[in-house]
Amino acid sequence: MNIRHFLLSLLILFAASFLWAGGGNLISSYLPAAAKSQEFAGAASTLLDRSYRIIALKKAVQAKLTTKNYIPLKDIPLTVQQAVIAVEDNRFYQHAGFDIEGILRATLVNLQTGRIQEGGSTITQQLIKNLFLSSERSLSRKIEEFILAVDMELRYSKEEILEMYLNSIYFGSGMYGIGEAAAGYFAKTPAELSLAEAALLAGLPNAPSLNSPYVNFTAAKQRQAVVLTAMVKKSYIRPAQAEAANAEPIILAQHQP
C-alpha cells in the first residue's frame, strides 16, 4: 500500500470511528435548533447500515448493482467515456474520490451566475449517491458520501468505477444505464453510437427529467453542445469534430411527443 492509500485509509477509519461514536450528534449540538431539525432529522439509514457499507463496501455495491443490460467498459466506446468525463468530472483520473479544485470552481461559477449551474460532485460521489443515499441535503449525508467515495477509490480501479457509473446513472425517460439509454433513444448498442449521439446522452444526467430529448429536444441539443465544448477543452476531440457532431441530425428511436 503506498502512502496515498495509507493516508486515505486512516481518513476513512477516523471518519467511521467519528460517526460510530456519535460524531453527528456532536456536530449537531453546536447548531441552532432549527438547523438541527433540518440537517439531521429523518436520516436515510441506520448507523449499522452505514458502518456495514464502509466495512464491506464491495458486498454492498454488488447487492445494489443491477445486472440487467449491464455493459462492460470494454464495450462502451471511448467517445462515450470521454464525453461523460468531460462534462461530469474532468479531473476524474486525478482525484481520489473528491475534488477540491472542482468544488471551488463550481462554487465560483455558481456565485458568478447567481444560480446553481455547476456541481462539485465527482463521478465517484455520484455513483455512491445513486447506489446508497437519498436526495436529502444534510451534513450527515454529505459526510457519509465523502467517506464512501474515498473508500470506493481505495477498493476499485478508476475503470471499474466508471463502468459502474455508466451502468447505473439515470438518463431520463425511465432509462437507467448506458445500455438502456442507447437502445431507448437511438435503438442502438453503446458500441454503435456516433459522437453526436454519445455527446447528447452524456448531457442528460445533469437534469435527466428535463433534458430528455423526448421531453425537451431543444434542451437536449443545448446540453449536447455543452458536452462537445467540454470535450474540445479537454482535447478529446478537435473543434471541427465538435462542429460536425453538433450539425449531425439526431434521429430518435421514437417519435417526439
C-alpha positions in Angstrom: 0.0 0.0 0.0 1.5 3.4 -1.0 1.5 6.5 1.2 -1.6 7.9 -0.5 -3.6 4.8 0.2 -2.3 4.6 3.7 -3.4 8.2 4.5 -6.8 7.7 2.8 -7.3 4.6 4.9 -6.5 6.5 8.1 -9.0 9.2 7.0 -11.8 6.6 6.4 -11.0 4.9 9.8 -11.1 8.2 11.6 -14.4 9.3 9.9 -16.0 6.0 10.5 -15.0 6.0 14.1 -16.2 9.5 14.5 -19.7 8.6 13.2 -19.8 5.4 15.2 -19.0 7.4 18.4 -21.9 9.8 17.6 -20.0 12.5 15.9 -23.1 13.6 14.0 -24.7 14.3 17.3 -21.6 16.2 18.5 -21.8 18.4 15.4 -25.5 18.8 15.9 -25.0 20.1 19.4 -23.2 23.2 18.0 -26.0 24.0 15.6 -29.1 26.1 16.2 -32.3 24.1 16.9 -33.8 24.9 13.5 -30.6 23.7 11.8 -30.6 20.5 13.8 -34.1 19.5 12.7 -33.3 20.3 9.0 -29.8 18.8 8.9 -30.2 15.6 11.0 -33.9 14.7 11.0 -35.0 11.7 9.0 -31.7 10.0 8.3 -31.8 7.7 5.3 -30.3 4.7 7.0 -29.3 3.3 10.4 -25.8 3.6 11.9 -25.4 -0.1 11.4 -26.1 0.1 7.7 -23.6 3.0 7.3 -20.9 1.1 9.1 -21.6 -2.1 7.0 -21.2 -0.1 3.8 -17.8 1.1 4.9 -16.5 -2.2 6.2 -18.0 -4.4 3.4 -18.3 -1.9 0.6 -17.9 -4.4 -2.3 -20.7 -6.6 -1.0 -22.9 -3.6 -0.5 -22.2 -2.4 -4.1 -22.9 -5.8 -5.6 -26.2 -6.0 -3.7 -27.2 -2.7 -5.3 -25.9 -3.0 -8.8 -28.4 -4.4 -11.3 -27.1 -6.9 -13.9 -29.9 -6.1 -16.4 -28.4 -4.6 -19.6 -25.1 -4.2 -17.8 -22.4 -3.2 -20.4 -18.7 -3.9 -19.7 -16.5 -0.9 -20.1 -14.6 -2.6 -23.0 -17.9 -2.5 -24.9 -18.6 1.2 -24.2 -16.8 3.4 -26.8 -14.1 5.7 -25.7 -16.0 8.7 -27.0 -18.9 7.9 -24.6 -16.5 7.6 -21.7 -14.7 10.8 -22.6 -18.0 12.7 -23.2 -19.2 11.8 -19.7 -15.9 12.5 -18.0 -15.5 15.9 -19.8 -18.9 17.2 -18.7 -19.4 15.5 -15.3 -15.9 15.2 -13.8 -13.0 16.4 -16.0 -10.4 15.5 -13.3 -11.8 12.0 -12.8 -8.4 10.3 -13.3 -6.6 12.8 -11.0 -8.7 12.9 -7.8 -9.1 10.4 -5.0 -12.9 10.4 -4.9 -13.5 14.1 -4.1 -12.1 17.1 -6.0 -11.4 20.3 -4.0 -10.5 22.1 -7.2 -13.8 21.1 -8.8 -15.8 22.2 -5.7 -14.1 25.6 -5.7 -14.6 26.0 -9.5 -18.3 25.1 -9.2 -18.8 27.5 -6.3 -17.2 30.4 -8.2 -19.3 29.7 -11.3 -22.5 29.5 -9.3 -21.6 32.7 -7.4 -20.9 34.5 -10.7 -24.2 33.3 -12.4 -26.3 33.7 -9.2 -27.7 30.2 -9.6 -26.7 26.5 -9.4 -25.1 25.9 -12.8 -22.3 23.5 -11.8 -22.0 20.8 -9.2 -18.8 19.9 -7.3 -19.6 16.2 -7.0 -17.2 13.7 -8.7 -18.3 10.7 -10.7 -17.4 8.5 -7.7 -19.6 10.6 -5.4 -22.5 10.5 -7.8 -22.1 6.7 -8.0 -22.2 6.4 -4.2 -25.3 8.7 -4.1 -27.1 6.7 -6.8 -26.4 3.3 -5.1 -26.9 4.1 -1.4 -28.0 7.6 -0.5 -31.2 9.6 -0.6 -31.5 13.1 -2.1 -31.6 14.6 1.4 -29.3 17.6 1.7 -27.8 17.3 5.1 -24.4 17.4 6.7 -24.5 13.8 7.9 -25.4 12.6 4.4 -22.5 14.6 2.8 -20.1 13.2 5.4 -21.3 9.7 4.5 -21.0 10.4 0.8 -17.4 11.6 1.3 -16.3 8.6 3.4 -17.8 6.1 0.9 -16.4 7.9 -2.1 -12.8 7.7 -0.7 -13.5 4.1 0.4 -14.6 3.2 -3.1 -11.5 4.8 -4.7 -9.4 2.5 -2.4 -11.2 -0.7 -3.3 -11.9 -0.2 -7.0 -9.9 1.0 -10.1 -11.0 4.1 -12.0 -12.1 1.9 -14.8 -14.4 -0.2 -12.5 -15.9 3.0 -11.0 -16.6 4.5 -14.4 -18.1 1.2 -15.6 -20.5 1.0 -12.6 -21.4 4.7 -13.0 -22.2 4.4 -16.7 -24.4 1.3 -15.9 -26.4 2.9 -13.1 -26.8 6.6 -13.9 -30.3 7.9 -14.9 -30.6 9.2 -18.4 -34.2 10.3 -18.2 -37.5 8.9 -19.6 -37.2 5.8 -17.4 -33.8 4.7 -18.7 -31.0 3.7 -16.3 -27.6 2.9 -17.6 -25.9 3.5 -21.0 -27.3 0.2 -22.4 -30.9 1.2 -21.8 -30.2 4.8 -22.9 -28.6 3.8 -26.2 -31.4 1.4 -27.0 -34.2 3.7 -25.8 -33.1 6.8 -27.5 -31.4 5.5 -30.7 -32.3 1.8 -31.0 -28.5 1.1 -30.8 -26.0 -0.6 -28.6 -23.4 1.7 -27.0 -20.8 0.5 -29.4 -22.9 1.8 -32.3 -23.3 5.3 -31.0 -21.8 8.2 -33.0 -20.0 11.1 -31.4 -23.1 13.3 -31.7 -25.3 10.6 -30.0 -22.7 10.0 -27.3 -22.5 13.7 -26.5 -26.3 14.0 -26.4 -26.5 11.1 -23.9 -23.7 12.5 -21.8 -25.5 15.7 -21.4 -28.7 14.1 -19.9 -27.7 13.1 -16.4 -27.3 16.8 -15.4 -31.1 17.1 -15.3 -32.5 13.9 -16.9 -36.1 14.5 -16.4 -35.8 18.0 -18.1 -33.2 17.3 -20.7 -34.5 14.1 -22.2 -35.0 14.6 -25.9 -38.4 13.0 -25.6 -39.3 15.8 -23.1 -37.4 18.8 -24.5 -35.4 18.2 -27.6 -34.1 21.8 -27.6 -32.7 21.4 -24.1 -31.1 18.1 -25.1 -29.4 19.7 -28.0 -28.2 22.6 -25.8 -26.6 20.1 -23.4 -25.1 18.3 -26.3 -23.3 21.5 -27.3 -22.0 21.9 -23.8 -20.6 18.4 -23.8 -18.9 18.9 -27.2 -17.3 22.1 -26.0 -16.1 20.4 -22.8 -14.6 17.6 -25.0 -12.7 20.1 -27.1 -11.5 21.9 -24.0 -10.2 18.6 -22.6 -8.6 17.9 -26.1 -10.6 14.7 -26.5 -11.8 16.0 -29.9 -10.9 18.8 -32.4 -13.1 21.8 -32.9 -14.0 20.6 -36.4 -15.3 17.3 -35.0 -17.4 19.2 -32.4 -18.9 21.3 -35.2 -19.7 18.3 -37.3 -21.3 16.4 -34.4 -23.4 19.4 -33.4 -24.7 19.7 -37.0 -25.4 16.0 -37.4 -29.2 15.2 -37.4 -30.4 13.4 -34.3 -32.7 10.5 -35.3 -34.6 9.2 -32.2 -35.9 5.7 -31.8 -39.4 7.0 -31.1 -41.3 10.0 -32.3 -41.1 13.0 -30.1 -44.3 13.6 -28.1 
